[in-house]
Amino acid sequence: MTQAFRIRSLSPDEASASVPALASVLLDCVQGGASVSFMADMTLEEAEAFWREETTADDGRAILAAEDDEGVFGVVQVIPVSTPNQPHRVDVSKLLVHRRGRRRGAAEALMAATEDAARAMGRWLMVLDTVTGSPADYLYEKRGWRRAGIIPDYALYPDGALCDATFFYKALAR
Ligand SMILES: CC(C)(COP(=O)(O)OP(=O)(O)OC[C@H]1O[C@@H](n2cnc3c(N)ncnc32)[C@H](O)[C@@H]1OP(=O)(O)O)[C@@H](O)C(=O)NCCC(=O)NCCS
């Protein structure tokens, strides 16, 4: 039977307490071959250091987590752009679901929650990028994100091979 999960926005304290779980999600995604900033030799300590920085950023971001009875297994961030000329925009960053919890709708639920979080910030233009042809690429299209374009050879997979990136945007109803 598929285990139930819930989505919630982590308070700063909850986010700090979740650093080990978030690091384990990030490490699992990298070990699974996802191109999410890090290379295959990333350690758990580096993953924890990354999340310590993210969870203390103090920039008004929302850190949304998917959790089940075993704990946090998915995450995504909604980061309000700080430049004065983009008061309406957010970046959506690091949608990650641990392999133990995939294909049960967690990423879709997290992405639905990003829209609520952006609205709660008073923002309506959302931007992200992902590896062209990846599972996330299909997910964003399914959720109504628009393709702005593809940049060839944008980043590396953890094993060092180059990958293209597709940039997406979504304008929420105002
Ligand atoms: C991409 C990712 C977040 C999807 O997480 P998930 O919880 O398994 O996704 P969901 O169960 O919510 O799937 C929702 C939709 O995404 C798409 N999708 C998810 N996994 C897919 C796969 N392996 N192949 C093709 N489409 C896929 C499908 O459209 C799916 O809808 P469907 O189940 O009705 O077909 C997860 O695979 C992951 O963490 N990958 C590694 C990290 C990464 O690449 N993150 C994206 C950074 S931008």
The ligand as an SDF file (V2000), in Angstrom:
LIG
                    3D

 48 50  0  0  0  0  0  0  0  0999 V2000
   11.6980   14.9460  -10.5800 C   0  0  0  0  0  0  0  0  0  0  0  0
   11.2310   14.4250   -9.2280 C   0  0  0  0  0  0  0  0  0  0  0  0
   11.2190   15.5570   -8.2250 C   0  0  0  0  0  0  0  0  0  0  0  0
    9.8100   13.8290   -9.3670 C   0  0  0  0  0  0  0  0  0  0  0  0
    9.3940   13.4280   -8.0620 O   0  0  0  0  0  0  0  0  0  0  0  0
    8.1450   12.4310   -7.8330 P   0  0  0  0  0  0  0  0  0  0  0  0
    7.6230   12.6640   -6.4650 O   0  0  0  0  0  0  0  0  0  0  0  0
    8.5570   11.0520   -8.1720 O   0  0  0  0  0  0  0  0  0  0  0  0
    7.1030   12.9530   -8.9260 O   0  0  0  0  0  0  0  0  0  0  0  0
    5.5150   12.7160   -8.9130 P   0  0  0  0  0  0  0  0  0  0  0  0
    5.2020   11.3510   -8.3730 O   0  0  0  0  0  0  0  0  0  0  0  0
    4.8520   13.8630   -8.2410 O   0  0  0  0  0  0  0  0  0  0  0  0
    5.2180   12.7340  -10.4690 O   0  0  0  0  0  0  0  0  0  0  0  0
    4.4660   13.7920  -11.0610 C   0  0  0  0  0  0  0  0  0  0  0  0
    4.6840   13.7890  -12.5600 C   0  0  0  0  0  0  0  0  0  0  0  0
    6.0620   14.0160  -12.8700 O   0  0  0  0  0  0  0  0  0  0  0  0
    6.4210   13.2840  -14.0600 C   0  0  0  0  0  0  0  0  0  0  0  0
    7.4080   12.2840  -13.6990 N   0  0  0  0  0  0  0  0  0  0  0  0
    7.8600   11.9790  -12.4590 C   0  0  0  0  0  0  0  0  0  0  0  0
    8.8160   11.0260  -12.5370 N   0  0  0  0  0  0  0  0  0  0  0  0
    8.9590   10.7360  -13.8480 C   0  0  0  0  0  0  0  0  0  0  0  0
    9.8050    9.8390  -14.5680 C   0  0  0  0  0  0  0  0  0  0  0  0
   10.6880    9.0470  -13.9300 N   0  0  0  0  0  0  0  0  0  0  0  0
    9.7090    9.8240  -15.9090 N   0  0  0  0  0  0  0  0  0  0  0  0
    8.8340   10.6200  -16.5570 C   0  0  0  0  0  0  0  0  0  0  0  0
    7.9990   11.4910  -15.9250 N   0  0  0  0  0  0  0  0  0  0  0  0
    8.0760   11.5310  -14.5890 C   0  0  0  0  0  0  0  0  0  0  0  0
    5.1400   12.6410  -14.5440 C   0  0  0  0  0  0  0  0  0  0  0  0
    4.4890   13.5640  -15.4060 O   0  0  0  0  0  0  0  0  0  0  0  0
    4.3740   12.4730  -13.2400 C   0  0  0  0  0  0  0  0  0  0  0  0
    2.9950   12.4030  -13.4100 O   0  0  0  0  0  0  0  0  0  0  0  0
    2.3090   10.9260  -13.5800 P   0  0  0  0  0  0  0  0  0  0  0  0
    2.7380   10.1300  -12.3720 O   0  0  0  0  0  0  0  0  0  0  0  0
    0.8490   11.2340  -13.6250 O   0  0  0  0  0  0  0  0  0  0  0  0
    2.8680   10.3660  -14.8420 O   0  0  0  0  0  0  0  0  0  0  0  0
   12.1720   13.2920   -8.7220 C   0  0  0  0  0  0  0  0  0  0  0  0
   12.3090   12.3270   -9.7500 O   0  0  0  0  0  0  0  0  0  0  0  0
   13.5480   13.7860   -8.3030 C   0  0  0  0  0  0  0  0  0  0  0  0
   13.7420   14.2290   -7.1690 O   0  0  0  0  0  0  0  0  0  0  0  0
   14.5270   13.7020   -9.2020 N   0  0  0  0  0  0  0  0  0  0  0  0
   15.9000   14.0780   -8.8780 C   0  0  0  0  0  0  0  0  0  0  0  0
   16.0610   15.5320   -8.5800 C   0  0  0  0  0  0  0  0  0  0  0  0
   15.6580   16.4080   -9.7250 C   0  0  0  0  0  0  0  0  0  0  0  0
   15.9970   16.1760  -10.8740 O   0  0  0  0  0  0  0  0  0  0  0  0
   14.9150   17.4670   -9.3950 N   0  0  0  0  0  0  0  0  0  0  0  0
   14.4920   18.4700  -10.3360 C   0  0  0  0  0  0  0  0  0  0  0  0
   15.3380   19.6640  -10.1750 C   0  0  0  0  0  0  0  0  0  0  0  0
   14.7270   20.9760  -11.2060 S   0  0  0  0  0  0  0  0  0  0  0  0
  1  2  1  0
  2  3  1  0
  2  4  1  0
  2 36  1  0
  4  5  1  0
  5  6  1  0
  6  7  2  0
  6  8  1  0
  6  9  1  0
  9 10  1  0
 10 11  2  0
 10 12  1  0
 10 13  1  0
 13 14  1  0
 14 15  1  0
 15 16  1  0
 15 30  1  0
 16 17  1  0
 17 18  1  0
 17 28  1  0
 18 19  1  0
 18 27  1  0
 19 20  2  0
 20 21  1  0
 21 22  1  0
 21 27  2  0
 22 23  1  0
 22 24  2  0
 24 25  1  0
 25 26  2  0
 26 27  1  0
 28 29  1  0
 28 30  1  0
 30 31  1  0
 31 32  1  0
 32 33  2  0
 32 34  1  0
 32 35  1  0
 36 37  1  0
 36 38  1  0
 38 39  2  0
 38 40  1  0
 40 41  1  0
 41 42  1  0
 42 43  1  0
 43 44  2  0
 43 45  1  0
 45 46  1  0
 46 47  1  0
 47 48  1  0
M  END
$$$$
